[in-house]
């Protein structure tokens, strides 16, 4: 049992409820025990009484009375993983492209869901439990990729970093570049796509469709594309940049061009005499290649992700040169 402690609230903890702050610092302390300590005035903030829903602010000092909590044991539980968590940590480590004290950037493989949902048995959000820090803080997702889309995925290591990164996405201060292999050739070498999209429930899950301007529930979606290389008139390598961030946006916009993304199970519709190219896997050929985003502290994060194996195989079969995208 430790003596009385005085802990200063950190910048990354701004606005946290006091009960959640305790959960982060003292994961072994039960909610009922905390309530008793607060009611009796043993826990105080800057000398004053507080409640479980009191919001803490940076620089405030929290008085912690002696607690019957084995802090060493709690730390060991947070830093020592079970076999399953160690496996998740190993997988995440292999995905890691960039790491600093505020941010992780992962190269998410195709087929791995970012978050849980119907039919999802494993996802990045759950796997991040393996990377909780000693204070019990779990890394936070700040954006998403579709399950079958591979590539750069940004994860915040602290609450404050998550807030700043999320704001950068909302303010459209990020530059996201995707590579796609599509059927046919778009009508222009490069262009802007501007439509309205609306979500619909279908037998195979949510699906987006092009909507009319002003249609209830529709959101404006803007993307940019350019042709990098093409294989005759059959297949084209597109570099795509979403300006907005709607669900399935690039997939719907590619189909809107008349050039659906190869392997897209929702939006690829081909005429009956179209044959799938030999040697190319029937998997979604959409990859989040690069992200440029302001760092939560200073500077810029600029990370590029290598292509997944099935897309690299297709590029090799078609004779596409990755260096062409730099031209």
C-alpha positions, 0 to 999 in steps of 0.5 A: 500500500502506497502513501498519499500521492499528488498527481498532476493532470497531463495535457493529453488528459484534458477533459477526461471524466475523473472516473476514466482518469482513475481507470487509466492510472489505477486500473485495479481500483473498482468504481464503487471504491472510487465513489466512497473515496470521493464521497468521504473527500479523500480524493480531491482536485486542487484541494476541492471535492470532486465527483466521478463525472468531474472533468479534469484539466491539464495542470490540476493536481489530484490527491490520491489517498493510500489505496489497496491496489497492487500497482506493480501487479496492475503495471504487469497486467498492462505491459505483459501480454497473454499469448493472444495479445502477444500474437496481436502485438507481433502482427501489429509490429510487422505492420508498423511503418512509422512510430514516434511518441504520439503516432503509429502508422500501420500498413493494414493488410487487405482482408483485415477489418479496422473495427468490429462488426457483423462477421468480423472475428479480428480487427485492428481496434481490438488488436491495439489492446496489446499496445496499451501503455503503462497508464492503461491508455490504448492507441486510438484509431483516427480514420478508417479503411475498408476491410478489403482495402490495404495501406496506410492507417494512422493511429494516435498513441494519446488522447490529445494526439487523437483529437488533433489528428481527427481535427486535421481529417475534419479540416481536410488538412490531410493528403491521401493518395490511393492506387487502384487497378480498374477495368477499362480506361476513364474518359480523361487522363485526369479529372475531378469527380463530384457527386452526391452519395447516399447509403442503402441497406442491401442483403450483402450489407451497406451499399452506397449509390449516386444520389440527386443533389438535395436528396435527403440523407445524401452527402457531397463527395469529391475525388480526383484521379489521374491515369498512371499507366494502362494495359491497352484498353483493358485495364488502367492504373489510377492514382486517386485522391479523395477530398471528402471521406465518404464510405466506399467513396473511391470505389463508387466513383471509379464505378461512376466513371465506368471503370470499376475497381478490379475485385470489388465485390460490391461495385464491379459490374461487367458485361457478360463477355468480359473475362477476368484477366488471367493471373490476376487475383479476384481481390479488391485492387485498392491500396492507400499508398501514401498519407501526408498529415500534420503531426500533433506536435509539429512538422508533418507525417509523410508515410508511404505503404508498399503494395499488398502481394496480390496487387504487386503480382498484378503490377508485375503481370501487366508490366507496370513500373511503380516509378511511373507514379513519380513522373 
